[in-house]
Every structure is written in C-alpha cells, then in structure tokens.
Amino acid sequence: MAENEKLEQTAQAGSDKADKAKKDKKNAKPGFFARIGKWLKEMKSELKKVQWPTRKQTVNNTLIVIACVIVVGVFIWVFDFIANSAIDVLLTLLR
C-alpha cells in the first residue's frame, strides 16, 4: 500500500507540474508582433471614439491662434523697442 501511495503522490506531483506549466504559458508575455497587433487594434478603437472637429471649427481655431500670435508678437516688439530706447538713453547720459 505504501508503494501505491508513493505512485499516486508522484503522479499527482507530475500533474501539478503540468498544470503549473500551463498556467505559466497563459501568464507568459505575448510575442513582440502580437503586442504590436493588440496595440494597433486598441488604437483604432480609441480613434473611433474621438470627437473630430468640423472644418469650420478648425478654420476658426486656426484664425484665433494666428491672431493671438500676432498680438503677442506686437507686444514683444513694443516692449523690445521701449527697452532698447531706454538703454540708448541711459548710455547717452553716461557718456
């Protein structure tokens, strides 16, 4: 009877190892191309959810950005002109 118990324990240990190997395969990291394929599928599904702006909204936002850049550029130019003039005045006073 002891031999039968040993054989059963050995068989059970072997099946436990096989089960563990199966679990390891399931938990194993997928291959490089499988991960890229999964990423592309997920990206495609996310892009379908995006609320894309209309042409009118895009043109309007672009014009607003251009106007803001021009306004900021003018302010920087005015500040630079005033600072340059102040430095010139200080340099002429120090001579």
Order of alpha helices (4+ residues) and beta strands (2+ residues): alpha-alpha-alpha
